[in-house]
Amino acid sequence: MGNGHYGKRWRQLLVILFIVVAGNDARLAAAVPTLERIRQTGTLRVGYGNTPPFSWRGPDAVTGYSIELCQRVAESIRRRMGLEKINIDYVFRTAANRVQLLDNGEIDIECVASTNTEERRRNVSFSIGYFLVNTRYISLRKNQLRTLEDLRGRSVSIVLGTNNVAQINQVNREKKLNLSVVATDTLQQAFDMVTQEQVSAFAMDDILLHALRARATHPQDYVISDETLDTETEYGFMMRRDDEAFRNAVNDALRQIYHSNEIHQIYARWFTQPLPGSQITLHFPMSENLRRLFNTTSSGAPP
């Protein structure tokens, strides 16, 4: 065999070695306690998404309800640690890769719209709640779909990596609805399938359906179901497991916001007033259950 063959083999081995080393570096970085790494680097790595009104990149910056709360969490951590400054490094994540990005240390906290479920708690940690949602479905008004029974024999879009996948599959089995479930990668893709009449409905957290409808060209063409697919669930900020010091710092910051009643002003800014930089209003007032959650957790009750 010629030298060219050996040169090619060496290049392949070097590439493999680089991948292994890079992977080990990422795992080592994730193994360092988050607060210690923030002290060393002065940076908090925040995962964001394309999920208005919670987390998205606007014309000038990453913005949203979840982002504003996480910015306040970052400032609380800065004061707590006596840092002169704390930088926020925003990293785009998807529903499918968010846990992986936490595990390998590319993000420290996911500030989007993730439901706190028992299954997810096997892999990640959650902050105390900051929003409550029900899973419903959106459809074209002209089709007059409002209940789960109305979906019998129809097609429903869902987004991969979300809690709604398991919910729609469970409802389909239990009620024998004979649904055709179509998986997509993003909220917008799933919603567009309804608009284009490729599916009859799109199952998702109700607030996200409200946001999609509000931003549609003809919002009046859509209706959100009365019936829910499951019980009410909390949104929490996702973090790595087994880093209680960081989780406590996040929860302490949120409790302070709830206790000061700032949360009501923050909530109004994103859900009952025109969205910053937009004429769109979601008209989604704070529910009594969410108000009770804020009052309970602000008093120091366990999450």
C-alpha positions, 0 to 999 in steps of 0.5 A: 500500500502506498503512502497516500493510503496511510496518510488517509488513514491517519487523517481519519484517525485524527478526525475520530480522536478530535470527536472523542476529545470534543465529546469528553470536553463537553461532558467535563464542562457539564460536570462542573457545577453550574454556579462554579462555571458561571463564577469562572466565565461570567456567562450563563448559557440560555437555551431559547426557541421559536415559541412566541410569546415565551421565547424567540429571536426578535429583530434586535434580540432574543425576547419573550416572557420566559426570556425576561424571567431568565434575565431576571434570574441571571441578574439575581445570580450575579448579585448572589455571587458578587459578580461585576457583570454576567453575560447571557449566551443564547443558544437556539434549541429545538424540542428534540435536542433540548435535553441533549444540549443540557446534558453536554453542557451547551446550555445551563437552563432552557428558557422556553415552554417545557412542561414539567412531567414525571417522565422528563424528571428522570432526565432533567431537573425543573424550576418551580412553575411559571405558567400553567397549560392545558393541551387542546387542539386548533382547527378551521372554524368551518369544520365545526370541531370542538370535542375529542369525539369530533376528531374521530377518524381524522388526522392530527398534527403534532410536534416531535419531542413535545409532551403532546405526542404521548397525550394524543397517542394515549387519547387515541388508544383509550377512546379508539378514535382511529386518528392519523397522527402526523409528526412535524418538527416545529409549531409553525409546520404543524399549524400550517398543515391545518391552514392548508387542510392537510390535517384536521387539527393540531394538538398543542398547549393552549397558550401556544395555539392562541399565539399561533392564531393571533399571528395568523393572517385570518385569526377568525378562521380558527377555533380552539377546542373546548375539551382538553386532552389531559390535566393541567400541567406546569411549565418550568425551566429545565436544568441538568439533574443533580445540580441542586445549588443552581436549581435553588438559585433559580428558584430563589430568584423566581420566588423573589419575583413572585413575592414582589408582585412583579410577576403580574406586570411581567405577565401582562406585558406578554399576555394581555397587552400588545406584544412588545414591538407588535400590534398583536394582543393574546387576550390571555388573562392570568388564571386563578390557578396560576395566580394561586401557584405564584402566591403559594411558591412565593411563600417558600412552599416546595415546588 
